[in-house]
């Protein structure tokens, strides 16, 4: 059998595996996948479109079914759907959404000593947590790199005075950190801290469990904050959704246990003031399916495989260029030779995406973990004087993924690094 035929069969098997994965995803949405064409790109576009359509239908049906649950009735109202139940009198102020076995579902951890609530986005989880801790005499110390918007919110708006007189200290770490979070925590003297805060957004439940196990023995408050839009919605962007989970200190440490309950109450009140609670239609109905975690984790694994393929390709082509693949394997960052202002870079990214032969598969987007490749300009931190290029692959099959990787590589060669007559190396095989 020739090498060309072997590669062709591998590509076909990869595409078949991809379609099988998409069939499983669509069953969670309550529908079968659409018919396929001979053109793999067209089939993937059909799948993406069908997922959006059935999602829109489900959200619309949900709102119609529960349309009577509005602020027109000041009585205590309840909604039940699958593993969830919601209750409130005045939505903005006392919305409560409860999920069966929340802690185990998102963190593979079992405990009865925790409180949680859903918010309308990840930043709506971070803000009230930081504010409640600051109000109760805590200084928030950050270790490792973290999301630039979080940095801006904390340092520029909430904690301007670095030499705070607050006596207690909370450690904040972020799973968007470029290095393994486990290694970072093991290099920190955790005894110095009175509370721990983790932005868990980019780790799966399997990855988060070891982090919790590192922090648990210190018997302090552990805040697990999350944006669910990135990794918990099968790439569907069902809604803007976040959550706050507080693992309380043991009841034996009565003083700290009571303080944690007070801080949680403060978080609840702050969310009421700013209208930061999630509403029932924010909750993805696909979470009710018993196979959701297994199917979702497989999808994330495939994304990470493609991230590594893109990284290897770019490192092979541009050996002298700074190309960073964070430990979490959800995107890569390309740092150009020279400073590029966002007013220049971002329109050029739009132009590239618009003219690339993969309309709908390659997009200009500031998120990741989605159903398409996402390119954007990105500030690594608030001190940065230039944007870098962030590229977030998706779980495409090899037959399509390789073509998009080649197109991105070609663009970087032509545009960013001004290489004349740039051509791909035909002998490069990206395993």
NULUM-673750 format. One record per residue (C-alpha): residue in one letter; x, y, z. Coordinates in steps of 0.02 Angstrom, whole numbers, plus 32768, in hexadecimal, padded with zeros to 4 digits. Layout:
AXYZ/...
//
This chain:
X800080008000/X804780A97FD0/X806E812F8050/X7FF081A37FFC/X7F668122800F/X7F94810280C5/X7F8681BD80EB/X7EE181C5808B/X7E99813880F5/X7ED4818C8196/X7E81822E8162/X7DDF81D38139/X7DDE817781DF/X7DFF821B8239/X7D6B826981DF/X7CFC81D4820A/X7D2E81E482C1/X7D04829D82BA/X7C57827C8272/X7C3681F782F6/X7C648277837C/X7BEE82F7832D/X7B6282768327/X7B75825E83E3/X7B76831A8401/X7AD98336839B/X7A7D82AB83F8/X7A9883148495/X7A3C839F8439/X79AE83268415/X79CA8314835A/X7A2B82AE82DB/X7AB882F98275/X7A8D833881C8/X7ABA82DB8128/X7B6F82E780F1/X7BB38320804C/X7C5082E37FF5/X7CA083898025/X7CDC837980D9/X7CDF843680F5/X7C2A844680BC/X7BF683B88131/X7C4A840C81C5/X7BF584B2819C/X7B4D84588195/X7B6E840B823F/X7B9B84B4828C/X7B0085048241/X7A8F84778279/X7AD28481832B/X7AAD853B832F/X79FD852282EC/X79CB84998367/X7A1984FB83F6/X79B3859583C8/X7916852B83BE/X793684DD8469/X7955858684BB/X78B985CE846A/X784F8539849F/X789285468550/X786685FF855C/X77B785DF8516/X779A85528591/X77D185B78628/X7797866085E8/X77228675867C/X77B8867E86F1/X77D7873986EC/X77E287CD8762/X772987EC8749/X7708877287D7/X775487A3887E/X772A86F788C4/X77B1867288DB/X77C986208831/X7819857C8804/X7857852B8764/X789184778753/X78E8842E86BA/X794C838D86BE/X79D683948740/X79B3844B8767/X793984AE87CE/X792A856A87DB/X78CE85D98854/X78BA8694886F/X78448720889C/X789E87B08848/X7913876E87C2/X79A287E987D0/X79AC87DC888D/X798D872A88C4/X799F86B7882D/X79D8860B8865/X7A02857F87EC/X7A2F84D78833/X7A78844187D8/X7A7F838E8814/X7B318365884A/X7B7E8409880E/X7C2883EE8860/X7C4783428819/X7C058374876D/X7C8284028755/X7D1183D087CA/X7D0A831387E3/X7D078337889D/X7C8F82FD8924/X7C62836489BC/X7BC783A48A15/X7C23843B8A5B/X7C1384B789CC/X7BA585418986/X7B92857688D1/X7B3085E3885A/X7B28860587A0/X7B5486AF8757/X7B3986FE86AD/X7BF186F0867A/X7C9F86C886B9/X7CC8877C86E7/X7C268783874B/X7C7086F787B2/X7D18874B87CE/X7CDA87FA87F8/X7C6787D4888D/X7CE3875688D3/X7D7287D488D1/X7D03885F8915/X7CBD87F589A4/X7D6C87C189D9/X7DAE887389D1/X7D1888AC8A38/X7D42882A8ABC/X7DF788608AD0/X7E5087F38A51/X7EDC882489DC/X7EDD87C18939/X7F8987838906/X7FA087428855/X801E86BD8825/X8042868C8771/X800186E286D5/X7F4586F886C6/X7EBE87388651/X7EDD87ED8621/X7E2988278645/X7E3587DD86F4/X7EDA8836870C/X7E8E88DA86D4/X7DF588C88743/X7E59889987DE/X7EEF890D87CE/X7EA389A48778/X7DF889AB87CB/X7DEC89418867/X7E97893A88B7/X7EF089D98883/X7F5789E38921/X7FD489568918/X800C897789CC/X7F5F89518A0F/X7F4989548ACC/X7EDA88BA8AC3/X7F1F883B8B3D/X7EE1879B8AEB/X7F1F875B8A44/X7EC986F789BC/X7F2A86A08932/X7EE586AE8881/X7F1E863B87F5/X7ED686248747/X7ECF858886DA/X7EF985F98646/X7FA985FC8691/X802885C5860F/X807A854A8688/X802E84B386E1/X7FC784F18774/X7FF8845C87DE/X80B0848A87CD/X808D854187F4/X802F85168893/X80B684A088CE/X8136852D88C0/X80CD85A3892D/X80CA85A789EA/X800F858A89FB/X8018859E8AB8/X8025865A8A9C/X7F7386658A5C/X7ECA866C8AB2/X7E6486428A16/X7E7D85FD8967/X7E2A863688C5/X7E3985D48822/X7DF58609877A/X7DD1855A8739/X7D95858B868B/X7E1685308620/X7E23848D8682/X7DAD83FA8676/X7D6983A98714/X7DEF83228706/X7E7883A68704/X7E2C84098794/X7E24837B8811/X7EE183778834/X7EDE8434884F/X7E55842488D1/X7EB583968924/X7F4E84078936/X7EEA8492898A/X7E72842989F1/X7EEA83F78A80/X7F0284AE8AB1/X7E4B84B58AE9/X7E3085658AA8/X7DA985AE8A37/X7DBC85728983/X7D6185D688FD/X7D4B857E8855/X7D1685FD87D1/X7CE985CF871F/X7CAF860E8678/X7C4A857E8630/X7C4085C88581/X7CEB8589854B/X7CF484CF8570/X7C4B849B85B5/X7BD484B88523/X7C1284438499/X7C4E84DD843B/X7B9B851A8428/X7BAB85BE8489/X7B01859884D6/X7B0786338544/X7B7786A185AB/X7B88863E864C/X7BFB863386E2/X7BF885ED8791/X7C418607883E/X7C61857488B1/X7CA1858B8963/X7CE884F489BC/X7CD185228A72/X7D5684FF8AF7/X7D2B846C8B69/X7CA684918BED/X7D2984688C71/X7D7D850C8C43/X7CE085668C79/X7D1E861A8C6B/X7D5F86088BBA/X7CC8859E8B8A/X7C5286288BC2/X7CBA86AB8B69/X7CAF86498AC7/X7BF186458AD6/X7BEF87028AF0/X7C5E871F8A58/X7BEE86AE89EF/X7B5787148A27/X7BB287B489F5/X7BD387698949/X7B1B87438939/X7AEA87F58967/X7B6A884288EF/X7B2687D88861/X7A768813888B/X7AAD88C98881/X7B0388B887D8/X7A87883E8789/X7B0D87B98777/X7AA6871B8791/X7A8A869F8704/X79D7868686C8/X798B85DA86A7/X799C85E885E9/X7A5986018601/X7A6A854A8636/X7A9584D685A5/X7A10844E859D/X7A9783D7855B/X7ADA83CE860E/X7A4383638638/X7A8282D785C9/X7ADE824D862B/X7B65823E85A5/X7B8D82F7859C/X7C3382F485F9/X7C77825E859A/X7C4B82A884F0/X7C848357851F/X7D2C831B8564/X7D4C82BA84C3/X7D2D8357845F/X7DA683BD84CC/X7E2A833484BB/X7E1D833F83FD/X7E2F83FD8403/X7ECE83EC8468/X7F13836F83EA/X7EF883EF8360/X7F46847A83C8/X7FE4841283D4/X7FE183EF8319/X7FD784A882F3/X806284CD836F/X80D6844B8322/X80B4848C8274/X80D9854182A1/X817385148308/X81B584B18275/X8198853F81FA/X81CE85D18267/X825C859482D4/X829686418307/X81EB86878333/X819D868983DF/X810C861183D9/X80C085E48480/X8051854F84A8/X800E8561855A/X800584C585C4/X7F4784C085B8/X7F53849C84FB/X7EB9850384CB/X7F0F8581845A/X7FB985BC8421/X8004866B841D/X807486B18393/X80DF874583C6/X811387AC832E/X81C187F68317/X818188A7832A/X80FA88FC838D/X805288F68335/X7FCA896C836D/X7F1D8922837D/X7ED789A48305/X7F4689568280/X7F4A889E82B1/X7E92887F82D0/X7E5288C58228/X7ED8885E81D2/X7E9D87C0822D/X7DEC87E881F4/X7E2A87FB8142/X7E8887568146/X7DF486F8818D/X7D7C87478112/X7DE88718807D/X7E1C866B80B8/X7DC685DB805B/X7D73859A80F9/X7CE0860C8119/X7C8F85DB81BE/X7D1B856481EF/X7D9E85EA820D/X7D5D8682826D/X7D98871F82C4/X7D6486FE8378/X7DA0872B8426/X7D6D86848472/X7DA885D08464/X7D68851E8476/X7CE8854283ED/X7CAE84E48352/X7D24854582E0/X7DD8858482DC/X7DE1862C8334/X7E6586B28311/X7E7487558371/X7EEB87D983AE/X7F1287BC8465/X7F66881E84F1/X7FC787A7855F/X7FC0882185F0/X7F9688D88613/X804D890B8609/X805B88CD8556/X8081895284D5/X804F88E48443/X7FCD88638419/X7FFD87B283F0/X7F9D87398382/X7F3486B783D8/X7EFE861F8374/X7E7F85A883C2/X7E638507835E/X7DC9849A8368/X7DAF83DF8356/X7DAB83D58298/X7DDB83308245/X7E88832581F9/X7E4C83398146/X7E0B83E8816D/X7E7B841381FF/X7F1B84018199/X7EDB84748110/X7EB184FC818E/X7F5984E881E5/X7FAF84FC813C/X7F4985998116/X7F7385E781BF/X802B85BD81A8/X802A860B80FC/X7FDA86A9813F/X805886BA81CD/X80E486A48150/X809F872480D6/X805887A5814B/X80AA87A281F5/X815A877481C7/X816087BD8117/X81B0872380CB/X81AE873D800C/X816B86AF7FA0/X814986468039/X811E85918014/X80F48503808B/X8174847B80A2/X812883E78049/X818C836980AD/X8142839E8154/X80CB831B8199/X806983518232/X804482B28292/
//
